[in-house]
Structures are given as C-alpha cells and as structure tokens.
C-alpha cells in the first residue's frame, strides 16, 4: 500500500499555525514512508471562502517550506483539488446514499430546528436532530420535492451500540452511537458538508492515513459509517494533540497570535517557525531542540508524538528564532533576509507617497516609518489614555474596532475605513476622536499618517495583533465583561 496523506484547509480566514502544524506531520509521515502528501482546499462554505484566503494559505505554507505532491496549484491525477469544483461528485454520492436507504431528506425549517435546540437546552437533553423527517412516506417526499421545498440530506445513524475504532496514537476508541447526530450531508444549496466531502474526497484521492487534530475524534464515527455505507476500506486514523496556550487552553488568537502571516511579518525565519512546530509534541531521538526539516524527515517516527497538549509559547519561539539567526546565517545571508523581509524596494515604495509629504531630509524616513518594520510597539496604557477617553470606553472602542476588522476579508484602505466608520457611527462617536486611540495602538503616535493607510501597509495580521496588544495594556477583558461587550457589539448592527 502506498501511503498517502493530506492537509485540507478551509480558505475562510488567515492561514493558521495549527494548519501548518498538522500539514508538517502529514508531510513528515508520508515522506518517512516513501509516500505522497497532497493539499486539498475545502471551500464548500461559499459565503466565507475567498480566493484571497486560499492564496494566503498556499503562500504561507510554501514560505514555511512545506511542499505537496498534488494540489490546486500544481495539479495531479486525482483533481480537481478544490471542493467547490467537485459538487457533482458529492451530489452523486448523496443520491447513492438515499437510494440505499442510508440517508434521508429532511424538510425541517430553521425555525423548527432552532426551537428544538432551545427546548433541548432548557430541558437539559442531548443536543441533536430528533429524526422528525427520518421516516416520511415516499409519496410525501415526492410531493414536497415537486413543490420545490427546501431540504437537506441527512445520514442515518444507529441508535444502539458503539462505534469502535483504532487510532495510531491512542489505541482503541469507543463512542456510543447515541452521541452521534443524524448529520447533514448535503446542504439546502446543494453543497456538501465537511463530513460527506471529506470522506468522498479521501476515498477518491486514495488517502491511506487521515492525520488530523484531536477535535475530530468525535466525528470519526460519522466518517467510519460513511465508509461502510459506500462499501469502501476505512483509512487509518491518527488524531494529533491540539496546540495549547500557556494556560493549557486551546490555542486562540485572543491569547496568542495564530496567523502564519503575523510571524512572517514579525520577522521570524520560516526555518525556525517550522522547527518550533516540529517540536510541538514530538522530539528528535537525540532530544536536540534546533533541527532542520530535512533532519526531522530523516528520523521521523510518528510514534514519538506525545499526547500531552503541546504549548505554543511565543517567547520560546523567539529564543529558537534567535538561535537560528546567530548560528545559521552569515552576515551576508542575514542582510539578504532583512532585505527580503521588509527592507525592500516594494515596501519602501508603498510608504514613500505618505512619507515624502513630511520629509525635509532623507534621515526623516527612519522615525517616520519605524513602526512599519516593528513588532509590538513600546507603548503604555498612559499613551493610549492620552486620546482622552476613559478606560472602559477606550477598551470598547478598541475591541469593537478589532471585531469589525476581523470581519474584513479584502484588506484595503477603503474597506478598513468603511469598517471603522461603521463602528464609530454605531457607537455615536465622531470619527476623529474614535480613531485617536487607534493611531496610538497602530503607529505609536497620533502624528503618523492616516491610521487606515498605516493598517493597509502593515497588513491585517499585524494591525489586529497591535489592537489586541493595546487592549491587554489596558488590563484586558474578563469573561463576564466580554459577554457584555459581545451583546453591545451585536446591537451596533
């Protein structure tokens, strides 16, 4: 058997370090077994998926040095490698499940499902679909279809017994079938859910080993059942431990920058970041901390993965990155890296139209543009308070701005301006005082170029990270306060 693994990111946001972590271990296992590693884009969420996000993911993984044998950018014999281009395949397989009695059409409205969930929560019952449409007469189904009633396709699931399967790292796992929902397989718009598309694609693309995060353990029974319904061999499952914050909670952007682009923009070396991800729950046989990708691949054994939640510690990453800079780069090589990173002609040309309006000597460029080639700025809570807004309102301004900017998919000056103005209007604050603390959070000074232009030059990841940093400088937001702010933010419209 030829070992084939895959990574299947969803292009709905910034490229996540967790994606790179799982991709690295999939590639390492495939290479260690003389197999192939492929990349598939899971873009069935037509509302949130964007070409820009897909490009960012591919660029970020390439930047790290992760290379795949088949994918949307380099093709292969099992394409297409974008799920949005495989709709007919999923519909055919959904029809096959309907014809065999392993799936059924569900005509329940969103209102009924919302009420069902509300009732289940109030009565402290297990949350899940109640099988309302599971046994409709064929005549009624035909009539509803003739009337073009909106519906989804759900899978049948046993209501007794257990699903028992083996995991490469965890051994035998048992999950009661009563814990498994009658999963939607095909949405009302004809697009598949993750579960159907994932299984169909993995089979057709001959994936032998499914290596993914442990959050998918509870979904494994659904996938195993689909393999059985189709009469296909089930791949080997391996569920990696999740990356954790220092406090052992699941890695999240609230507590740690999670975008690969942030680390690229900060000036981390791709080799160092990949080295650090390789240390997440895995170790070299000689326990050394610094190693290249080639050295990792040479000795890789997936059984060396520890199930303890690996902690993603930015300070430790910075220490390792410093080692790479000092031990692996000559002065000439470091000069080249600095030039490639930010001290290049394209970066300079993007800033010059704004800078030259304020320049009298060439030396003015350094203080004017230093914040554009910096990480977290050396500002204080007092600097932020100089905007003249009391702390509670100041945190609201920064947090509401951050939330709105997190929803901006196409990052450009106009979209940034529209997003911030919408928040200012919703909060009934004039734009100039609203933007004042953002100037300080983003550029360290209220005397910089337009904050929208600064954000556009910095990029989405660094801009959002600086806003989070500013909020933390003011004491952060506790869970109780966060819930209150979420409600107030939703009322802004």
URQUI-V675500 format. One record per backbone hydrogen bond with DSSP energy under -1.0 kcal/mol. CO is the residue of the C=O (numbers start at 1). NH is the residue of the N-H. If there is no record, write none. Layout:
BEGIN
co->CO nh->NH
co->CO nh->NH
END
This chain:
BEGIN
co->3 nh->36
co->4 nh->208
co->4 nh->209
co->5 nh->38
co->7 nh->40
co->9 nh->42
co->10 nh->12
co->11 nh->50
co->15 nh->260
co->16 nh->20
co->17 nh->21
co->18 nh->22
co->19 nh->23
co->20 nh->24
co->21 nh->25
co->22 nh->26
co->23 nh->27
co->24 nh->28
co->25 nh->29
co->26 nh->30
co->27 nh->31
co->28 nh->32
co->29 nh->33
co->30 nh->35
co->31 nh->34
co->36 nh->5
co->37 nh->69
co->38 nh->7
co->41 nh->43
co->41 nh->83
co->44 nh->46
co->45 nh->49
co->50 nh->54
co->51 nh->55
co->52 nh->56
co->53 nh->57
co->54 nh->58
co->55 nh->59
co->56 nh->60
co->57 nh->61
co->58 nh->62
co->59 nh->63
co->60 nh->64
co->61 nh->66
co->70 nh->39
co->71 nh->75
co->75 nh->71
co->81 nh->41
co->82 nh->85
co->83 nh->86
co->86 nh->90
co->87 nh->91
co->88 nh->92
co->89 nh->93
co->90 nh->94
co->91 nh->95
co->92 nh->96
co->93 nh->97
co->94 nh->98
co->95 nh->99
co->96 nh->100
co->97 nh->102
co->97 nh->103
co->98 nh->101
co->102 nh->156
co->104 nh->154
co->106 nh->152
co->109 nh->113
co->110 nh->114
co->111 nh->115
co->112 nh->116
co->113 nh->117
co->114 nh->118
co->115 nh->119
co->116 nh->120
co->117 nh->121
co->118 nh->122
co->119 nh->123
co->120 nh->125
co->131 nh->134
co->133 nh->136
co->137 nh->141
co->138 nh->142
co->139 nh->143
co->140 nh->144
co->141 nh->145
co->142 nh->146
co->143 nh->147
co->144 nh->149
co->145 nh->148
co->152 nh->106
co->153 nh->185
co->153 nh->186
co->154 nh->104
co->161 nh->177
co->163 nh->175
co->165 nh->173
co->167 nh->171
co->171 nh->167
co->173 nh->165
co->175 nh->163
co->176 nh->179
co->177 nh->180
co->181 nh->183
co->183 nh->155
co->185 nh->193
co->186 nh->153
co->187 nh->190
co->191 nh->187
co->193 nh->197
co->194 nh->198
co->195 nh->199
co->196 nh->200
co->197 nh->201
co->198 nh->202
co->199 nh->203
co->200 nh->204
co->201 nh->205
co->202 nh->207
co->203 nh->206
co->208 nh->236
co->210 nh->238
co->212 nh->240
co->213 nh->216
co->214 nh->217
co->217 nh->220
co->219 nh->223
co->220 nh->224
co->221 nh->225
co->222 nh->226
co->223 nh->227
co->224 nh->228
co->225 nh->229
co->226 nh->230
co->227 nh->232
co->236 nh->210
co->237 nh->168
co->238 nh->212
co->240 nh->214
co->243 nh->251
co->244 nh->312
co->245 nh->248
co->249 nh->245
co->252 nh->255
co->252 nh->256
co->258 nh->17
co->259 nh->263
co->260 nh->264
co->261 nh->265
co->262 nh->266
co->263 nh->268
co->269 nh->273
co->270 nh->274
co->271 nh->275
co->272 nh->276
co->273 nh->277
co->274 nh->278
co->277 nh->280
co->279 nh->281
co->281 nh->306
co->284 nh->287
co->292 nh->296
co->293 nh->297
co->294 nh->298
co->301 nh->304
co->302 nh->305
co->310 nh->244
co->311 nh->313
co->313 nh->317
co->314 nh->318
co->315 nh->319
co->316 nh->320
co->317 nh->321
co->318 nh->322
co->319 nh->323
co->320 nh->324
co->321 nh->325
co->322 nh->326
co->323 nh->327
co->324 nh->328
co->330 nh->334
co->331 nh->335
co->332 nh->336
co->333 nh->337
co->334 nh->338
co->335 nh->339
co->336 nh->340
co->337 nh->341
co->338 nh->342
co->338 nh->343
co->342 nh->344
co->344 nh->348
co->345 nh->349
co->346 nh->350
co->347 nh->351
co->348 nh->352
co->351 nh->354
co->351 nh->355
co->352 nh->356
co->355 nh->358
co->361 nh->364
co->362 nh->365
co->364 nh->368
co->365 nh->369
co->366 nh->370
co->369 nh->372
co->370 nh->373
co->377 nh->379
co->380 nh->384
co->381 nh->385
co->382 nh->386
co->384 nh->387
co->385 nh->388
co->390 nh->394
co->391 nh->395
co->392 nh->396
co->393 nh->397
co->394 nh->398
co->395 nh->399
co->396 nh->400
co->397 nh->401
co->398 nh->402
co->399 nh->403
co->400 nh->404
co->401 nh->405
co->402 nh->406
co->405 nh->408
co->412 nh->416
co->413 nh->417
co->414 nh->418
co->415 nh->419
co->416 nh->420
co->417 nh->421
co->418 nh->422
co->419 nh->423
co->420 nh->424
co->421 nh->425
co->422 nh->426
co->423 nh->427
co->424 nh->429
co->425 nh->428
co->430 nh->434
co->431 nh->435
co->432 nh->436
co->435 nh->439
co->436 nh->440
co->437 nh->441
co->438 nh->442
co->439 nh->443
co->440 nh->444
co->450 nh->454
co->451 nh->455
co->452 nh->456
co->453 nh->457
co->454 nh->458
co->455 nh->459
co->459 nh->463
co->460 nh->464
co->461 nh->465
co->462 nh->466
co->463 nh->467
co->464 nh->468
co->465 nh->469
co->466 nh->470
co->467 nh->471
co->468 nh->472
co->469 nh->473
co->470 nh->474
co->471 nh->476
co->472 nh->475
co->478 nh->482
co->479 nh->483
co->480 nh->484
co->481 nh->485
co->482 nh->486
co->483 nh->487
co->484 nh->488
co->485 nh->489
co->486 nh->490
co->487 nh->491
co->489 nh->492
END
